[in-house]
């Protein structure tokens, strides 16, 4: 596939449904923020289109004329695509691992989250960039959809639990911002988990999202029990399940020609 310019917003709904929870928000987020990339099988009148951001890809269109090598730029990502793309994906990559996913939306009041007096739950600000960096590589994924720690700190879509020394203990943010739904992500430092800090940040973020006229959504692995429990305690309820595929390196062209 080749990289293309962002499509016109009116054309986006032809490929990706707008105003829906789950992976649909990725295209809307990339179009609104410019963080991410657009791909197509050809520059004019494409038959297959993909959008990528933060290691996630949404792939749509018709795969009949796709040669395996065309999908090589999508290597190393997690791809959500209709079942008709599975033969093409299986031929293009040396590894294709299905991950069962769950989409939740906010439907109930959250459980109350009490935090210590020494902790403040507040909006992240650009001055918090260094504190986000200090969370280390385990938390690097959290800011990927905003272009890095500075982008997350300055986006206005993140809340944090911060101690008196300025250290961040937990963060909840809009990970993908759609027109109808904002997908929520959360990270808590390991030694402060089970202290309700993540829940407090999620609750504050969800109030913000609702004030913007959108609905909070939640996307997690079927096997991530901790994420599912936090979602439930925050008032989210399951609306659907789907599968995306973690793909490895492209199959070498010499192998494809055999």
Secondary structure, 3 states (H helix, E strand, C coil): CEEECCCCHHHHHHHCCCCCCCCHHHHHHHHHHCCCEEEECCCCCCCEEEEEECCEEEEEECCCCCCHHHHHHHCCCEEEECHHHHHHHHHHECCEEEEEEEEEEECCCCCCCCCCCCEEEEECCHHHHHHHHCCCHHHHHHHHHHCCHHHHHHCCCEEEEEECCCCEEEEEEEEEECCCEEEEEEEECHHHCCCCHHHHHHHHHHHHHHHCCCEEEEEEECCCHHHHHHHHHCCEEEEEEEEEEEECCECCHHHHCC
